[in-house]
Amino acid sequence: MKALAAEADVPPSSMLYTMPSHAVARDRALEAIAPAIHQRISGLPAEPPAEGPERARMLLEALLALGAERRLEASVLQVLSASALTEPGLQPIWREVDGTIRDVCAQALRAQSVRGDLVALDHLHTVMAGLTAQLMNRGEGRSSRWADAVLERELAR
C-alpha cells in the first residue's frame, strides 16, 4: 500500500482510507482495466480505415502491452487473473475484463469480414493473450518489432 501511495503521490494514510486492504486495491485495479481498454478503442479514428486489415491491426494493437503504462496494466491483469482462479469474488470482474478483450478480438475479426466463427475468435483471443505475456516477459527496453511481425502474420491468415 505504501508503494501505491508513493506512485499516486498521496500520503499513505489517504491510500489506506480509500483502499483499506490489499483485496480492495486488487479489486479496484482490475475494475480499472476494462474501462481503460474501452477508452483506447473509442479513441481510435473511425475512418480511415473503417474495416479491413488496417482497422483490425489498430484494434488489436490497442490490446497489446506496448509502452510502460500498458505493460503495467498487462502485468496487473496477469496477476489478478491468476488470483481470480481461486478467489470467487474476483471472478465477475475478471470475466468483464476478459469479455472486453474478447469483444475487441471479435471487432477485429468483423473488420476482416469474419463473423460468427467461434474457433477464429478463440484462436485470436489466445494469440493476443500470448503476445501480451511475451511482451511483458521480454522486458521494457527490447524492441517490439517481433510482435508486429506476429500480428501481421495473424492478420494475413
N, C-alpha and C positions, 0 to 999 in steps of 0.2 A: 504494500500500500504506500510505503514511503517513496518507492521508485515511481509509482504512478503519480503521486503528488508532485514530485520533482519534475517529471516530464510535463505535467499540466501547469507547472509553475504556480502552484497553490500551496498553502500550508498543509501539512499532514492532517491537522485537526479538521480542516474543511473537507479533505478527501474522506476521512473516517466518518464525517457526518453524512455525506451523500452516499458513501459506499461502506457501510459498517462491517462488511465481511468480504472474504475472497469470493464467496458464492455470488454476492451481489455484483461485484466487479466483473466476474465471468459472464453473468447474465447480460449485463449492460454492454460489454464488449461484443458479445455475439449478436445482441439485438441491433448493434450499430452497423453490422456488415451488410445486411440486405439493403438498407436504405442507401448506403454508400455505393453499392453496385447499381441500384436504380438511378441514382444521381449521375453516375458516369454514363449509363446507357441513354438517359434522357438528354444528356449534354452532347451526344453525338449529332453531327449535322444530319438533317433529314434528307437532304439531297446536295449534290450528287454523292454517291450513288444511293438510290432508294432500295436497290436489290442487286443481286449478283455477288460474285466472289469478293469484291472490294468491300461491300457492306458487311458480308459475313466476317471478313477479316477484322473490320472495325469493331464489330460486336464482340468477337472472341478476344481480341487484344484488350478490351475493357475488363476482361476477367483475369488476365494474367498478372503475375507478381512482378510488374515492371516498375522499378523505382522503389525507393525506401519506404514510402507510405504504404504502397500496395504489398510490399514484401512483409511489412509488419502485420497488415490485415490478413494476409495469407497464413502467416505463422500463428496468429491468434486463432484463425479458423481451424487450422490443423490440430492445435492443442485442444480446442474446445470440442471439435468433432469427436476426438478420442474420448473426452470426458462424457459426451452425450451417450456413448455406448453403455456406460454404467450408471449414469445419473438421469433417471427418468424426467426430472424437472427441466433438463436442458434439451430434451428431445424435440418438443414442439418448436423451440427457437431454431434448433439445428435443421429441422425439416423445412422451415420457412427459408432459411439461407440456401440450403441445398436446392429447394424448389426454384428459388430465384436464379441460381446458376443454371439449372436445367432449362428454365424458361429462356434464358439468353442463348443457350445452345439451340433450342428449338427455333428461336428467331433467326439465328444464323443459318440453320437448315432451310427455313422458309425463304430466306433471301436467295438461296440457291435453288429454289423451286422444289425442295424436298419436303413433302408434307405427309404426316401420318405414318412415317417409318420409325417405329419404336426402337428397332435394332440400331438404326443410324443414330438416333438420339442417344441411346445408351452408349454407343461407341464414342460419339463426340464428347459426351459428358465425362466419360472415363479418360479420354485423351487430355481434356482440359485439366482434370484433376492431376494427372501425371505430369503435365507440363508445369503446372503451378508448383508442385512438390519439387521438381527438379530445378526450377528457377530459384526456389528458396535455398535448396541444398548446395547449389553451385557457388553461392556467395554473391555479395553485392558488387564486388569490383570486377567481375567477369562479364564479358560480352554476352548479350542475349541473342546474338545472330543465329545461333543454332536453333533457338526456339522459333524464330521467324521461319527458318527452313522447314522445321517440323510442321508448323501451322500451314505453310504454303503447300506442302505435300498433302496434308489432310484436306485442304480446300480443293485440291486438284482431283480428288477421288471422285 
